[in-house]
């Protein structure tokens, strides 16, 4: 594996301690609710600084504690130590004891994809789930897309906050919306185009493997924004 060790403290229901991952294959064995998924979540947390379950950072902390941390040692090319802490609802990320401002750097060190039963939601779930799936995969190999996505989300968050304040009567100035709207549209169009191109590429690969598994040809994926 590309991982050496992982140490968790107050993370979900996991017992505090360090786990050695230096093996070709690693198996997690246990009954339901013993923490197998939580252990995988701790590794994912070090790749994206977020949960694949969509949980808030505070929900990762053991119920009887206030803080949690995950320290991951990698051995890809140059060894790195990723340290992510959630203390009093605030998250801090450090690589080799240097505080990280932009978490996209994590993807250059360790990138991972999770396969789980909830993946069926990509098919029958909300459009947001499908966008999340492709956003995650594109971000792994396209830094420019990640930059665009971060800017879009930041503008959208600010815009929604202003609209909420206007609705509640706390803010009567709509001038800033005239600035934010064109920016949101610009980044939104870029994201939509990139997703369309990515899905066309993904579809050709998907068709081949789907035929190998199900013996059904002519299956493809279309993007309908």
C-alpha positions in Angstrom: 0.0 0.0 0.0 0.9 3.7 -0.3 0.1 4.1 3.3 2.4 3.3 6.2 0.5 3.9 9.5 -2.6 5.7 10.6 -3.3 7.0 14.1 -6.7 8.1 15.3 -7.7 9.8 18.5 -11.3 10.3 19.5 -12.4 9.5 15.9 -16.0 8.1 15.8 -16.1 4.9 17.8 -12.5 3.8 17.1 -10.2 2.9 19.9 -7.3 5.4 20.1 -4.2 3.9 18.6 -2.0 3.4 15.6 -2.5 0.8 12.9 0.3 -0.5 10.7 -0.8 -0.6 7.0 2.5 -1.8 5.5 1.1 -4.9 3.8 0.0 -5.8 0.3 -3.5 -6.5 1.4 -5.4 -5.2 4.5 -8.6 -6.8 5.6 -11.0 -5.3 8.2 -13.0 -8.0 9.9 -15.8 -7.5 12.5 -19.5 -7.3 13.2 -21.8 -4.5 12.2 -21.2 -1.3 14.1 -17.7 -2.1 15.3 -16.0 0.6 13.2 -14.9 -0.9 9.9 -16.5 1.9 7.9 -15.3 4.5 10.4 -11.7 3.2 9.9 -12.0 3.7 6.1 -13.6 7.1 6.7 -10.5 8.1 8.7 -8.3 7.3 5.7 -10.6 9.2 3.3 -10.6 12.1 5.7 -6.9 12.5 5.2 -7.3 12.6 1.4 -10.2 15.1 1.2 -10.4 16.6 4.7 -14.0 15.7 4.7 -16.3 12.7 5.2 -17.5 10.5 2.3 -20.7 10.2 4.2 -21.3 14.0 4.0 -21.0 14.3 7.8 -20.1 17.5 9.5 -16.6 17.7 11.0 -18.1 17.8 14.5 -19.9 14.5 13.8 -16.5 12.8 13.4 -15.7 13.4 17.0 -16.4 10.7 19.6 -19.7 11.6 21.3 -18.1 11.8 24.7 -15.2 14.0 23.5 -14.8 17.5 22.1 -11.8 17.0 19.8 -10.5 14.4 17.4 -7.4 13.9 15.2 -6.1 11.6 12.5 -2.4 11.3 11.6 -1.6 9.4 8.4 1.9 8.4 7.3 2.4 7.8 3.6 5.3 6.3 1.7 4.6 7.5 -1.9 7.9 8.8 -3.4 8.8 11.0 -0.4 7.3 10.1 3.0 4.7 12.6 4.3 2.8 13.0 7.5 -0.8 14.3 7.2 -2.3 15.6 10.5 -5.9 16.7 10.6 -7.5 17.9 13.8 -11.0 19.0 14.7 -10.9 21.1 17.9 -13.9 23.0 19.2 -15.6 22.7 15.8 -12.6 24.1 14.0 -10.5 22.0 11.6 -6.8 22.4 11.0 -4.7 20.5 8.4 -0.9 20.1 8.5 1.5 18.3 6.2 4.9 17.5 7.8 4.1 20.0 10.6 3.3 22.8 8.1 -0.2 24.2 8.3 -2.1 23.8 5.1 -4.3 26.6 3.7 -5.7 24.9 0.6 -6.7 21.3 1.1 -6.3 20.4 -2.6 -2.7 19.7 -1.8 -3.9 16.6 0.0 -4.9 15.1 -3.3 -1.4 15.3 -4.7 -0.2 13.1 -1.7 -3.1 10.6 -1.4 -6.2 10.2 -3.5 -8.8 7.6 -2.8 -12.2 6.4 -4.0 -14.7 4.7 -1.8 -17.1 2.0 -3.0 -20.0 1.4 -0.7 -23.7 0.3 -0.8 -24.8 4.0 -0.8 -23.3 4.3 -4.3 -26.7 3.3 -5.7 -27.8 6.9 -4.9 -25.7 8.0 -7.9 -28.4 6.3 -10.0 -31.6 6.8 -8.2 -30.6 9.7 -5.8 -30.7 13.4 -6.3 -28.8 15.3 -9.0 -26.5 16.6 -6.3 -25.3 13.0 -5.7 -24.4 12.5 -9.3 -22.6 15.9 -9.5 -20.6 15.0 -6.4 -19.5 11.7 -7.9 -18.1 13.2 -11.0 -16.7 16.3 -9.2 -14.8 14.0 -6.9 -13.3 12.0 -9.8 -12.4 15.0 -11.9 -10.8 16.8 -9.0 -8.3 13.9 -8.5 -6.6 14.6 -11.8 -7.6 18.1 -12.7 -6.3 21.0 -10.5 -7.9 23.7 -12.6 -11.3 22.0 -12.2 -10.9 21.9 -8.5 -10.0 25.6 -8.4 -13.1 26.4 -10.5 -15.3 24.3 -8.3 -14.0 25.9 -5.1 -14.6 29.4 -6.5 -18.1 28.5 -7.6 -19.0 27.1 -4.2 -17.6 30.1 -2.4 -19.6 32.5 -4.6 -22.8 30.4 -4.3 -22.5 30.3 -0.5 -22.0 34.1 -0.3 -24.9 34.7 -2.7 -27.3 32.4 -0.7 -26.3 34.2 2.5 -27.1 37.6 1.0 -30.5 36.3 -0.4 -31.3 35.0 3.1 -30.5 38.3 4.7 -32.6 40.2 2.1 -35.5 37.9 2.8 -35.2 38.4 6.5 -34.9 42.2 6.1 -31.4 42.3 7.4 -29.9 43.5 4.1 -31.6 45.7 1.6 -28.6 46.1 -0.8 -28.9 44.0 -3.9 -26.0 45.7 -5.8 -23.5 42.9 -4.8 -25.8 40.3 -6.5 -25.2 42.1 -9.8 -21.5 41.3 -9.3 -21.9 37.8 -8.0 -24.4 36.5 -10.5 -22.1 36.9 -13.6 -19.3 35.2 -11.7 -21.4 32.3 -10.7 -22.7 31.9 -14.2 -19.1 32.0 -15.6 -17.8 29.3 -13.3 -21.0 27.3 -13.6 -20.7 27.1 -17.4 -17.0 26.0 -17.1 -18.0 23.2 -14.6 -20.9 22.0 -16.8 -18.7 21.8 -19.9 -16.0 19.9 -18.1 -18.5 17.5 -16.6 -19.9 16.9 -20.1 -16.5 16.2 -21.6 -15.5 13.9 -18.6 -18.7 11.9 -18.9 -18.2 11.3 -22.6 -14.8 9.9 -21.9 -16.1 7.9 -18.9 -18.9 6.5 -20.9 -16.6 4.8 -23.4 -14.8 3.0 -20.6 -18.0 2.2 -18.8 -19.6 0.6 -21.8 -16.7 -1.8 -22.2 -16.6 -2.9 -18.6 -20.4 -3.1 -18.3 -20.4 -5.5 -21.2 -17.7 -7.6 -19.6 -19.7 -7.9 -16.4 -23.3 -8.0 -17.6 -22.8 -9.2 -21.2 -25.0 -6.3 -22.4 -23.6 -3.9 -25.1 -24.7 -0.4 -26.1 -24.9 1.0 -22.6 -23.7 4.6 -22.3 -23.9 7.5 -20.0 -25.4 10.9 -21.0 -25.1 14.2 -19.2 -28.3 16.2 -19.0 -27.7 19.4 -17.0 
